[in-house]
Amino acid sequence: MAKVNPHFQRIQREIIFPVIEKKMEGKKNLVNLGIGDVALPLTPHISQAIKDATTEMTNRPIGYGPAAGYSFLRSALSEKHNVPAGEIFISDGINSDLAGIQELFDTSCKIGVIDPGYPVFGDTNIMAGRDITLLPCTLENNFIPQPPSCHLDLIYLCSPGNPTGVAMTTSDLEKWIDYAKEEKALIIFDAAYNSFITSDNVPKSIYDIPGAKSVAIEMHSFSKSHGFTGLRCAYSIVPHETGLNAMWQMRQNTKYNGCPYIVQKGALAALTCLDSKRQVQSYLECAQMLKNALGNEIFGGKDSPYLWWKVPEDMTSWQFFDLLLDEHNIVSIPGLGFGKSGEGYVRLSAFTTKPEVEKALQRLNVYAH
Ligand code: PLP
């Protein structure tokens, strides 16, 4: 038997979703505020574009596309972001890009990941044999990761953040750009939730900060902004200034055969879809309803579909999760599932509908402030 990669065993994180599903078994009439998936259907505008593209494929053969994506979508995104089309790489999800990007770096690289954070940042590096440094996002720093005093080569940031729902302001990001320049480091900036930003002082792109193009790769997704979690389309911006553009092109050419034509046509339509904007607005209104009702100890939710709720004193995040489930029929996510600094919180998701939020708030009225 071939020797397996020993680093997989170093993943210590508890896989929480099967545990949660088990706990939900047999329970009826739950309000699910746990799920980080879309709750509204694909818009007719996007769906029509996909149908048209499918018809096109029945009229003429459309085979393999370019690994980096079709020029119709790359050009449209190039205009949207004001970057050259050659810096945009279409894929089937940020998850895939996160899994791949670490391959460009040496195993000796020092990796910084936000804690709590999206598990893929750290786990892909651990699987590749690297050690990671946690960048705590806690109440003490308003859930904003701070540049450390030690050296890092690669830093994973996410704004607005999952799970905290807190977004980084211009000055928060400026500190990181300064750090990256000083340390000759690279930032991987996960912008999966940027369409939820409402605050004026929160940039929608790290490239709004002068000098960021030489030290940051930015990742975007159609998943949460346009209901594409089941369709799969995302893109990474890899600026020439990083010196990594040709390397990423080579990696994609070798390991990826491209996002489906019909999905990219859907993504193109999504860029001009007003209904998608209304959907994002509706999720944000759900977040606001929860935030307004549940008091001062609830964070995020302004620029994000996620709320980060401090659990009552002397309870763990799992205990509060159980209480919400058993006493109130509400599903949340225990913060510990996103890393050790997530202890003491649960994540509520506003990927739901207003009637569901109203139902939840009636059940949670003991926590109303
Ligand atoms: N990044 C963050 C922070 C996420 O929360 C998610 C999904 O929940 C992803 C990336 C995955 O995005 P995609 O659906 O494009 O793979």
Residues whose N, C-alpha, C, O or C-beta is under 5 A from the ligand:
A	BS01	PLP	G36 G93 I94 N95 S96 Y118 C158 N162 D190 A192 S221 S223 C233 A234
